[in-house]
Amino acid sequence: MGSTTTDPPAAEYDVIIIGAGISGINAAYRLQTELPDYSYTILESRTAIGGTWDLFRYPGIRSDSDLHTFGFPWRPWPNPKAIADGASILEYMNGCAEEFGIDRKIQYEKKLLAAEWSSKEASWTLSVERLSKSECEEKDQNLETFKARFVVFATGYYNYSTPLETNIPNLSDFKGPIVQPQFWPSDLDHANKKIIIIGSGATAITLLPSLAETALKVTMLQRSPSYILTVPAEDPSGSLLRKLFPSWISHRILRWKFLVLPFLFITFCKNFPNAAKKLMRRQTRAQLPSNIPLDPHFNPSYYPWEQRLCICPDGDFYTALRNGKADIVTDTISSVTATGIRTTSGQELEADIIVTATGLKVQLGGGAKVTVDSNPVVFPEKFLWKSTMIEGVPNAAVSIGYTNASWTLGSDTAAFLICRVLKYMRANGFESATPSLSNDRPSSSAVKYKTGGDWKGMRSTPLLNLSSTYLEKAKGDLPKAGNRGPWLPRSNYFFDRWVGVWGDLTSGLSFVGIEKKEV
């Protein structure tokens, strides 16, 4: 078919949300609830709701946060299991979107390529690739244009198309399948196979017990250990609460329980790191088989919650070790051979399959090119206002969750804040709101955020406060947090929620009104 001579008109919305994962669905609900007269759509590059939970299909995939807080507060998690498998989470998310009509706002297979802000028009122009197309269409017909007053990047912070690069000597010499969990082959037969999992993070801890159910032997090869915390898959108090109270009360009690107790445990770990380490080691030692020593396999070089704890529901990781179907080796890799891995200490580990569970590559905004008045936005050079809006970028927000709590808690705080900013703009006749260091002032409502240093010069701090390898490698890819005021990173949900719902909206934000007068 030939190309058309004129471009179709751009679809216009008040708000466009990029991504139909956990953050995008939540942002849509908050937007249509708080601002029901605002038009919005969700652009999703994949063919289904779910984001990470639709992408990851490796064996045993499950949450590493409890679903009472990972689930949405506006539609409580109905399953008795607090730690749930990926399929159950996907089913829950689809049910949420369908019940509240959010699914009808999603445009699938629409990949954002570029977002351009025009101060003259006070709007965003989005260049979007339509991934579903007929073979007779020409290349330039695959592009669509959208316009929006406000854009929410609810894309998470993982690169969906490219995994984290890892340097494993002679990996290409291996003759069997080499599998990256992010792209797990649906037809991979691992029954009665010898499998080596390289890595010690949440993915490796999840894979090992699941693969061990049918594999001949699973060996987790780790360079450095992680803390692995055993928790009940199903909260024992849940059944009692459901018998004693109506569902809406029992859900609320459970949610508060899973908000408060983990917060207290993290606070304990931060304030008493040595005692926390002893507690973790004591729990681990009690679950290990006699042939696997605590040291060096379970002696991390850091304190609990300096990196995220790995969750082990009902101790399934340790059960696999005790059953003899799984093993753990703490060493570095000398080289990969045709039939396995040779470690630096000289061990020869045989394998039919190698799994590289070495982390995820971080990416913000789904990799789209973002410009403001034709000037490219370089995210790592920018500070984040209240962990949500990007310095120097008008009418745009990113949805970033917690590293030490459920992701949804952070993204919901961001969604509330976005709605407040939009309401404030409407009430005062503003067309745009832009985070600006020049408008960062110690007003009476903002002075409580000051943590040190003067208000003229600000020191940068990491946006995500963990020392995990993949986050260390991502420091050059993510925006920065500051050491004061509205630029501080998220600290804990209770404080951040208060700031999002009640905190000052003027310190750090510059507004432009209808007549283009900066406020």
N, C-alpha and C positions, 0 to 999 in steps of 0.2 A: 504493500500500500504506500502511496505517496505521502509526503509530509504536508501538513496544513500550512497555509500562508500566514495565519494569525495565531498567536498564542491564546489559549483559553484563559479566562479571567481567574485570578487567584482566589482560592477559597479563604474567607476571612473569619477569624474567631477572636473573641476577647482573650482567651488563653489556649495555648497549645501545649499539651503534655507529651514529652518524648519518652516512650517506653511504657509497656503494659505489664510491668512486673509488680512486685509488692509495693514499691513506692508510687508508681504511676496510678495503680488502682486506688490507693489510699488518698493521693492528691486529688483524684477525680471526685471521690466521695466528699471530701472536705469542701471542695470548690462548689459542687452542686448543692450542698447543704447550706454553706455559709453565704454563697452568692448565687442563688438559684436563677437570677435573671441574666447571668453571664453565659455566653456561649463558649463551648470548649470542645475539643476533640483530642484523642490520643493517637499518636502515630507510632506504630509498632513494626519493626523491621521483620519480625518473625511471623509465623502463621498462627500463633496461639498466644494466649495469656500465660504469664508465668515468669518470664525473664529467665533468671538463673535456674529456676526450678523446672523450666521447660527445656533449657539447654543441657543441663547435666543429667546424664542417664547412666552413670556408672553403678555397678552393683552395690546395693545397700545404702544408696544416697538418702540422707536424712537431715533433719535440722540439727544444728549444734546450739540452738537456743530453745527454751521452752516455748510451746505454741500458745500458752496463755498470754504471753507478752509479745510473741512474734506475730500472733494473729491480730486482727483488727479489733480495736476496742468497741467499734460500732457493730460488729457481728462476732460475738465471742466464739472461740474455738470450741466445737461441740464434742470432740473426741476425748475419751478418758486419757489417752496417751499424751503426756506432755512433750515427749520427744517423738516426732512423727517422721514417717518415710516421705520421700519426695512425691510419690503418686497421691498420697492423702493431702499433702499441702496444695498440689495443683487442683485437686477436686474442690478443696475449700475455697481457693481463690476464684475459680470459675463460678462457684455458687454465690460468692459475694458479689461478683460483677453482674451476674444475671439477676439477682434479687433486687439490686438497686439501679438497674438499667444502664450500668456503666459499660456493659459489653456492646451496647448499641452505639456507643460513642467511639469505638475503636476502629481505626483503619489499619488493616494488616498489610504486611509486605510493603510498607512505606518507610524507606531508610533515609534519615536526614543526612544530607551531604554538606550543607552549608547554611549558616544563619547569619543574616546581615541586618544590623540595626541602623535605622535612619533617624537621626535626630530631627531632620526636617519634617518627616512624616510621622514621627513618634510611634514607630511600629517596626516589627520584625518582618523580614521577608525570608522564608525558608525554602531552600531548594531541596526537593525530595525525589529520590529515585523510586519508581514503582517497580518492585521486583517481580510481580506477577504480570506477564505480558505475553502477547501472542508472537509467534515467530515472524509474522509478516510486518511487525512494527519496526520502524527504524529506531536507531539508537537514541536520537534526540527526542523521540516521542515517549521515552521512558521517564522523563522528568516532569514533575509537577511543582507548582508554586503555591505556597500558603502564606497568609499574612496573619499576624497576631499582635495584640497589644502587649502580651506578656508570655514568656516561654518558661516552662519548667522542665529542666533536664532530669528526668527520673530514670536515668539509665544505669544507676549503680556505679560502681567504679572498677568493674572487670572488663577486660577486652574479650569480647565473645568470639572473635575470629582468630586471635593469636595467643598462644600460651606463653608463660614466662620462659624466656630462654635460659637453658641450663647447660653448663659445660661438663659433659660426662665423657671422659677419655675413650676414644675408639667405640663409641656407641653404635656406629654404623656397621661394625664388624659382627654384631650379633645377628644370627641367622633366623631367629624366631620373631614373633610379633613384638613390636615396641609400641606401647599404648600410653597415650596421654589421657588421663581421666576426663578432661574437658571434652574430648572427642571419642568417647568409648564406642567401639564398633558394636552394633546391635547383633552381629552374627558371630562374635568371638566366642569360641568354645574353650572354656578354661577348666572343664571337668577333668580330673585326674592329671592335671598338669602341675609342674613345678613353677611357681611364680615368685618373682622378686619385686617387691614394692620399694622404690627408692623414695625416701621421704619420711617425715615423722609428724606431719601436721594433721589437721582434722580429716582431710581426704584419705590419707593413709590409714588412720585409726578407724575410719569407717569401712574402707575396703577390706582390711585384713580379716575380720570375722566373717564377712559376707562371702569372700572368695574361699575361705577355709572350709565352708560347708561342703563344697564339691571338689576342690582342688586336692591334688596329692600332697602338696606342701606349699605353704606361703611363708616367705621370709621377708620381714621388713628390715631393709638396710638403711640405717640412719647415720648421718654425720654427727648429729647432736640430739639428745633426748628432748622430749616434751613432757609436760605434766598431763596426765590422763586421769580425769576425775570421773568416778563411777557415780551415776545418779539413777534413780528409778525411772524406767520408761513411762510408767503410769504413776502419777502422784497418789500415794496411799490415802490422803485426806479427801481426794476428790469425790469418791463414791459416798463417803459419809456426808459431805456437804450437800451433795445432790439429793440425798434422802431427807435431810433436815430442812432444807430451804428451797424456795422456788428457784427455777433455773437462773433468773436474772440476778438473784442475790448470790447464789453459789458461784456463778461466773465472776462476779465482782470480787468476792472474797478470794477466790483462787488467783485472780489477776494481781490483787494487792499482795498476796503472799509471795508470788513470783517476782514482784517488783521489789519488795522490801528485803527478803532473805538474801538474794544474790547481791544486792547493794551492800548489805551488812557484811557479807563474806568478802567482797572485794575491798571494802574499807578495812576490814581486819587484815587482809593480805598486804595492803599498802602500808598500814601502820605498824604491823608486826610481821615483817617478811620472814624472819628466821623461824618464828613459831609456825607460820603458815607452811613453810617448806617442810618442817618436821611433821606437821599434820599430814601433808600430802604423801610424804615418804612412808609414813606409818600405814596409811590406807593402801598404798600400792604394795608394800611388802606383804600385807595380809592376803593379797589376791594372787601372788605369783606362785608358779610351781617351783619345786625345789631345784630344778635344773637351770633355772634362769635367775641370775643374781640381780639384786637391786642396782648395784654399781657394776658397770658404768651405764647400763641400759636405761635407768630411770633416775638419773642424777643430772638434771638440767643445770646449765651454767648461769641461769638467771632465776629470779624469784617468781613465785606465782603471780600472774597477771601483769608481769612485765611483757609477756606475750600472752595471747589468748589461750585459755585452758582448752584442751581437747575433751569433749564430752563422750562418755562411754555408757550408754544406757544398759542398765542391768548387768554391767560388767562384762559385756559380750567380748570385748577385746581380750580380757584376761582369761575368760572361759576358753577361747580359741588356743591360747598359749598352754593352758592346763590340759587340754584334750590332745596335745601333741601334734595338731594339724598346722600349727603356726610357730614361728621362731622369730627372734629378733637379733640383729647383729649391729653393733655400734662400731663403725669404722669408716674410713674414706675409701674411695674407689681408685685403685691403681690403673686398671683398664678393663674394658668390656671385651670379652672374648666371643668366639662363635657360639659357645654353649653356656655362657653365664658371665659372672663378674669375678674378677680377682681384686681383693682388697689390698690396702697398703700393708697390712700386717701379714699378708701371704695366704689368706683364706681363699679357697676356690668355691664359689657358690654357683651351683648348677641351676639353670633356668630354661624353661620352655617359652615363658612369656616374661617380659620386663615391663613394669608399669612405672612411669616417671611422674610420681605425685609430688612434684617439687615446687608447687605454688602457682599462682595466677598472676597474669600481667595486668597492671592497673592502667585504666584509661578513663578519662572524664568526658562526659558528653557524647559517648558513643563514637568518638573519633571525628566528629563533625568539625568543619572549619567555621570558626566564629569570628565575626568582624564587627566593629563599631565605627560607623562612618568611614568605611573602607580600611580601617586600621585593624590588623589581625590581633586577636586576643591571645596572649600567651599565658595559659592558666598557671604554670608554676611561678610566674612573676607576680601573681595577684594574691591579695589577702581576701579571706571570706568574712563577710559581715554576718555575725551570729550563725556561723557555719552554714549559711544558706545562700546569700547573695554575693555576687562576685564584684570585687572592687573595679570601678570604672566601667561596668557593664550595666546599662539601664534595663529595667523591667525583665530581669532574668534571675532564675534561681536554680540551684542544684539540690538534689535530695540525697543527703548522706546520713547514714545511720551510725550506730555505735559499734565500736570494736570490742567493748567489754560488757555489752548487753544486747538485747534483741535489736536487730536492724530497724524494725518497724517503729520502735520508740523514737528513734532519731528522725526518721522520715515523717512521722506524724507531727512531731514538734515543728519541723520545717513547713509542713502543709498548713498548720494553724498560723504560723508566722506569715506565710505568703498571703493567706486570706486577710489577715489583719492589715498588711501593707496595701492590698488592693482596696479594702474598705476605706482606709485612711486617704488614699489617693482620690477615690471617688468623692468622699465627703468634703475634700478641700479643693477639688477642681484641678488636680495634678494629672499630667499626662505621663510623667515618668518619675521613677525613683532610682537613684544611682548611688551605690556605696562609694564613699569618698573619704580618704584620710584627712583631707582639708576641712571636712565638716565634722571631724571627730573632736568633740569638745567635752570637758568635764562638767557638764551641766548637773544640776541637783539630782536629776533622775539617773544620770550615767555615772556619777562619781563612785557609786558602790562597786562598779566593775574594776576600778583601778587596782592594779596589783603591784605596781612598782615602776620606777622610771618616770620620765616626764611625758607630757602629752604631745610633745613636738616630734620626738623620735621614737619609733616603735621597733622592738626586736621581734624577729620572726620565731615561731615555734612550730613543731610538726602539727599538722592538722589531725592526724590519727596517732594517739599516744601509746603505741605499742612498738616493740623492737623486733617484730617478726621480719624474716628475711625479705619477703615480698614487699612489705611496706618500706623497709630500708631502701630497697631498689627503686621504689616508686617516688621517693622524695623529689626527684627532678621532674615528675609528671603531674603532681597534684598541687593545688593552690596552697597557700600558707595560712597559718593562724598567727595571731599576734599575742603580745604579752599583756594586753590591757583592753578594757572597755568592750565594745561589741565585737571585737576581733578575736577574742579569746576562743580557744577550741571548746567543744562540748566537754563538760566535766562529769556531770551525772544527770540522770533523767529528771529528777525532782526539781533541781535548780533550773535546768534548761527549759522544762515545761513552763515554769513560772515566767521565765524571761520571754518565751514564745507567746504566751497568752496575755501577759500583763506588762511586760517590760517596755521601756522607752523605744519609740520608733524613729526619733529624730536625730539622735547622736549617731554620726557615721553615715547618714543618708542625705543626699541632696535631691531636692524635688524641683521639677519644672512644671509650671502651670500652663493653663490653656493659652495664655498670651506669651509663652516662652520666656517667662521671667523666672530666673533661678531663685529658689527659696532656701 
